[in-house]
Amino acid sequence: MESGLLADIAILVLAGFVGFAVISKVPNTLHTPLMSGTNAIHGIVLLGGLIVLGRLEDPTVLDSIILVVAIAFGMINVIGGFLVTDRMLGMFKSKPVPPKAGAAASNGKVER
């Protein structure tokens, strides 16, 4: 195995452990702002992936497949993250109060 590839795999594994340690220490009140920020950063990563895919000179089939799969998974992550963030923020919106049935009757109006 090439030493560069082994170093890249080691960095990926260590980054996963560090990311898990950092995210597990985030309090619940900060999850929504953190998710919004990481979705914006991941959007930039998707743009970078598209640029790399477009600028590759004579890519192999494996390179193209890996980039397309990475872009697709990244897009799923961004869309899902924004949907979850929107749903979480929707929990803080006040719900409209429906008019009471007794209020219409007291105005002298008859509902049919």
C-alpha positions in Angstrom: 0.0 0.0 0.0 1.3 3.4 -0.9 2.4 5.5 2.2 0.5 8.6 1.0 -2.8 6.6 0.8 -2.1 5.1 4.3 -1.5 8.6 5.7 -4.7 9.9 4.1 -6.7 7.0 5.6 -5.2 7.6 9.0 -6.1 11.3 8.8 -9.7 10.4 7.8 -10.0 8.0 10.8 -8.6 10.6 13.2 -10.8 13.3 11.8 -13.8 11.0 12.4 -12.9 10.5 16.0 -12.2 14.2 16.7 -15.5 15.1 15.0 -17.4 12.7 17.1 -15.7 14.0 20.3 -16.5 17.6 19.4 -20.1 17.1 18.3 -21.0 14.9 21.4 -20.0 17.8 23.7 -22.3 20.4 22.0 -25.3 21.4 24.2 -28.8 20.8 22.8 -29.5 24.5 22.4 -26.6 24.9 19.9 -27.5 22.0 17.6 -29.7 24.1 15.3 -27.2 27.0 14.7 -24.4 24.4 14.3 -26.3 22.4 11.8 -27.1 25.5 9.7 -23.4 26.5 9.7 -22.2 23.0 8.7 -24.8 22.9 5.9 -23.5 26.1 4.5 -19.9 24.8 4.7 -21.0 21.5 3.1 -22.6 23.5 0.2 -19.1 25.0 -0.4 -17.7 21.4 -0.4 -20.3 20.4 -3.0 -19.2 23.3 -5.2 -15.6 22.2 -4.9 -16.5 18.7 -5.9 -18.3 19.9 -9.0 -15.3 22.1 -9.9 -13.0 19.1 -9.5 -15.3 16.9 -11.5 -15.4 19.5 -14.3 -11.6 20.2 -14.4 -10.3 16.6 -14.3 -8.3 15.9 -17.4 -8.7 12.4 -18.6 -10.4 11.0 -15.5 -10.8 7.3 -15.0 -14.2 5.7 -14.6 -13.5 5.1 -11.0 -12.6 8.7 -10.4 -15.8 9.9 -12.0 -18.0 7.4 -10.1 -16.4 8.3 -6.7 -16.9 12.1 -7.4 -20.5 11.6 -8.5 -21.3 9.5 -5.5 -19.6 12.0 -3.2 -21.6 14.9 -4.7 -24.9 12.9 -4.5 -24.3 12.0 -0.8 -23.2 15.6 0.0 -26.4 16.9 -1.7 -28.5 14.5 0.3 -26.8 15.8 3.5 -27.3 19.4 2.7 -31.0 19.0 1.8 -31.7 16.8 4.7 -29.9 19.1 7.1 -31.8 22.2 5.9 -35.1 20.3 6.2 -34.3 19.2 9.7 -33.2 22.7 10.6 -36.4 24.2 9.2 -38.5 21.7 11.2 -36.6 22.4 14.4 -37.1 26.2 13.9 -40.8 25.6 13.2 -41.2 24.3 16.7 -40.4 27.7 18.0 -43.1 29.5 15.9 -46.3 30.4 17.6 -49.4 28.6 16.3 -52.4 30.7 15.2 -55.2 30.6 17.7 -58.5 29.3 16.1 -61.6 31.4 16.9 -63.8 30.0 19.5 -67.3 28.7 18.6 -68.9 30.7 21.4 -67.5 34.0 20.1 -69.4 33.8 16.8 -72.7 33.1 18.7 -72.2 36.0 21.0 -72.0 38.4 18.0 -75.5 37.5 16.9 -74.3 35.7 13.8 -75.6 32.3 13.0 -73.3 29.8 11.5 -74.7 27.3 9.0 
